[in-house]
Amino acid sequence: MKSPERIPRRAAIQRKEYISMAKKKPSPKMATEAAVDKKLAAQPENIKTESLAQHTADAAGEKMTTNTGLPVNDDQNSLKGGDRGPSLLEDFILREKITHFDHERIPERVVHARGSGAHGVFKLYKPLAEYTKAGFLNDTENETPVFVRFSTVAGSRGSTDLARDVRGFAVRFYTQEGNFDLVGNNMPVFFIQDAIKFPDLIHAVKPEPDNEIPQAASAHDTFWDFISLTPESAHMIMWAMSDRALPRSYRMMEGFGVHTFRLINAEGKASFVKFHWKPLLGVHSVAWDEAQNISGKDPDFHRRDLWDAIEAGAFAEYELGLQIIPEEDEFKFGFDLLDATKLVPEELVPVQRVGKLTLNRNPDNFFAETEQIAFHLGHIVPGIDFTNDPLLQGRLFSYTDTQLTRLGGPNFQEIPINRPVVPVHNNQRDGFMRQTINRGKTSYGPNALGNNDPQQVKAADGGFTSYQERIEARKVRARSKSFFDHFSQARLFFNSQSEPEKNHITDALSFELGKVKMLAVRERMLGLLMQIDKGLATQVAYNLGMHLPKEIPGNRNIPADGDPAAYQSVQAESTVAVSPVLSMAGTLKDTVKSRKVAILAADGADAASLRIVKDALEAEGAVAEVIAPKMGVITAADGTQIQVDQSFLTAASVLFDAVYVAGGINAAASLEAEANAVHFLNEAFKHCKAIAVSGDAHQLLEATYFSKKLSGHYTEENVLREGVLAGKADKKFSALFIKMIAQHRFWEREKPRLIPA
Ligand code: HDD
């Protein structure tokens, strides 16, 4: 096979110049400039960063010019007839600046508008030649550059990160055979089975069209009206109402390709495949009350978390998992592999972990990279192909189509973040904003004038060929009979949850339906829930002050001439009754890396007890911040000064994973007098977080509403059950606190429901 020409040789040189230029900037440097230098020099280089460098500009140390390169003398004042006179039309500098500004905005994505991106690399553990000929899935030597964009679905570009919503998990691999995009979500199934229903689903969940309310929320009438009439959504609704819809961090959620795809090996043999991403920090979520608070305190919480972690070198890591299903097994599951409302239980087909994705570099420019990346399910490489999943098939149209409006024309693939790392040659030409200068007379094929270039590529040399699936069918507008089991996996998911997770689903449904004004919609939803789990429906009905309905709502997604009976749900049981991996209870809980811990302190704090815990946390990779009544420094009991990171005005317990109260009797007395400090602890307790209090600060603990509810015996066993530790702050204390934080949350605290805050 002809080895692919690597464009970025020039880029590599330019990038080196760019980096060394940045390193050589004139001194003395501002602190921020020095930070930029450091970042540039630290950027991991790969073929994609090299190609991006060709298009990257840095104004540090440069003179200002217009867009035509004219040095600008005065960018502060417009050209006027007299210093108090009218501005002149002649002022091309004013016009250029304002015109560009006037056109800075592009349409936000119609869904997944709110997102955050990061660069990284993918490294394969073992060649997968048995299943696929895809080059990047056979190359264990080289890392494949990637760009990932995480997103929420329903909210606008400026909406909160903490909405109850599905999260997008879109990964682009810049492979030597072109871009491969895995455009997935953090949930393995979807609301609908056929892409033709996507506009209906999205119109229902987006803010209502008359008053554009509510923003980034599914808790309103139109969404639940649609869902209550669409039983195929039942399984996804269980996921969306679970804590999976409230991730603690993009770095702590799973990803799924959702559809069944195909892998094809060099012999042309195909297997079905489901793609998974497994985060190495485990799968963790926040509480709903906490999410709502974070939305006010820091609506950029997830974006900031990802950015800060990467800046601090705590790179986000996920393993790529594959569930491979031989073609012969297509019909052995009792559900249809082409139905995107179904997952393949890991008990039936284990997930093989085949490689690791590491997100190690923040974008240089949000708009240029994160906003302009144009993902598409149809960006595939030889060795990977589609199936007939009707949701997948419709997506194949939608993604390119939407970019034409969003990015303004057919040349969006030339935007630097969208360019593959291999050369592009074809006979497509012109259009708005064309960048490439195509030489030669021919832009058609066949041609004799130009040697018939560019040449098509033989399959044996890497030319893409579609999998030759045999199809013999009538052309029909129809839904397969095998798609009508709407409830078995919704039940499987619910039954697989821990008790606290089940309670959260009940609460979420009660909250969402509590926001629905139309009684008939709530009633229909209860009818739908009854088909998933009677106990769940009964509890939600109780919370809503309603009775279970006598009538079960049917499926209303029926064609005009369709027989309603033929479209109703088929009652079935899942072959697997419980799938423990669907619960987050058993996820990895072995690290505090990048977790945020608030250390409450005040003047008179015991410096030793503060430092011993802070050092121990930082040694394990956690981030500890000192929170005090005011900014600046506090003076410890021994006279040393301790830097304060935030005051109670800007900090809040919801922005941390755990709280530690440093010792010092006087400091504890000051904190006790500070209502915000007591609230900090109460709220952390409410959200089931790890709390540790140094022995002589016990009086602050006693000021909380929860201290009387504790056993008062801070043995390891009690502490790991209750999540509250008090005692002498020493090495053992710190180690126990770290163990508690790694547990993530003490959800059992919610059981007696004793928590106001
Ligand atoms: Fe989609 C964006 C994921 C069904 C139409 N989708 C989009 C993004 C993600 C997904 C992660 C954001 C990509 C980015 O960060 O730029 N979408 C999914 C998943 C689906 C799904 C996992 C079901 C399994 N989507 C789906 C259907 C349709 C679309 C059925 C249309 C028929 N999706 C779009 C879109 C978007 C999009 C309108 C908006 C912006 C964009 O594509 O680039 O084309």
Residues whose N, C-alpha, C, O or C-beta is under 5 A from the ligand:
A	BS01	HDD	R109 V110 V111 H112 R149 S151 G168 F169 A170 V183 G184 N185 F190 A195 F198 V258 I373 F375 L391 G394 R395 S398 Y399 T402
